[in-house]
Amino acid sequence: MRSFAKSDKLSHVLYDVRGPVVDAAAEMEENGMKILKLNIGNPATFGFTAPEEVIFDMRDAIVNSQGYSESRGIFSARKAIMQYAQIKNISNVGMKDVYTGNGASELIQLAMNALLNNGDEILIPAPDYPLWTACANLAGGKAVHYLLDEESDWYPDLADMESKITARTKALVVINPNNPTGANYPVDILKGIVEIARRHELIIFSDEIYDRLVMDDEKHVSIASLAPDLFCVTFSGLSKSHMVCGFRVGWMILSGNKNVARDYIAGINMLSNMRLCSNVPGQSIIQTALGGYQSVNEYIVPGGRVYEQRNYIYDALNSIPGISAKKPKAAFYIFPKIDTERYQITNDSQFALDCLKATRILFVPGSGFNWPKPDHFRIVYLPQVAVLEEAMEKFAKFLATYHQ
Ligand code: PLP
């Protein structure tokens, strides 16, 4: 049969939003079953709401948000993002270096499209947030995965990263804080990555969408702040810190040595112009959101929802025989390991599917994050502790008799 699709690259699976397990869950829902969706990081689904001031200001601004804006975004939004870059010590960021997007997702795709010729390689972590791999491959490039090391709190394995660089490698991607592992990288690891990028003249892409959701008194450091002599592109947005995924507000910041990337920046500008602009009502709340009181801080300290839910899920998972998990320090994900010998698991999608059918709990198998073995899965711990308790009880009961 004739194919009308662009190429098989479009079939790359984004397991958190599509794929066999998500499809099965959708079918179960259509048949009237209630599914607990621990598969997607959408705070609004679990009762988190945007700060009131953000909603108020968007309402106020909407009348004046009807036209296209400058392609990169409105002045107040870019100014606020530029100042945010200053606070994070990211150097050499002017107003022209800030681009707003319909979520960070749009800009990740744009950045990959402008970068990769057929066969160009880019280093992406495994496990990853799979949009990165999908966008790199779809752009015509080749995603080459470097390992995050569970034994070292899921920090990048720098030796593995460097060993995967070839003459065709153009860039490396850092996701910090990390989805799916919840790790927040220390400065020495970030410096090690910068050293590798410097030695091999690579662009650094850093996805920092969870940088305002860091717990346990840890600080988030932007890798771009450690690499003023390199060209860096940093991504963030309001989806997670301000609980407004649906508003689609993200941004991208170019920093450091822009001279080495003039042709690339010209390509970015062309693609940014082609999409005209990002949604203007969304841009209108960026200044309000980034300035002043940050209500997200209430969630990530003792007594706060994200903090307490993290503690609960960490203890609950580790008390199940054959399950072990590192304690996440940031975001709202945990990436536990399952003893595949004990449960005779050879296919992690099958494991997620079997669990879904038995418990009506939906989670994403590790292979959905380009993890090479069938021994991990990701849980989104956004639901209230009482809901998580019920889920973990069912999960433990399911595993007590499970074998593949
Ligand atoms: N980057 C990471 C690491 C994410 O986890 C997500 C969403 O889950 C995104 C980017 C996409 O964010 P946005 O809603 O801004 O498109």
Residues whose N, C-alpha, C, O or C-beta is under 5 A from the ligand:
A	BS01	PLP	G41 N102 G103 A104 S105 Y129 N179 D207 I209 G237 S239 C245 V249 G250
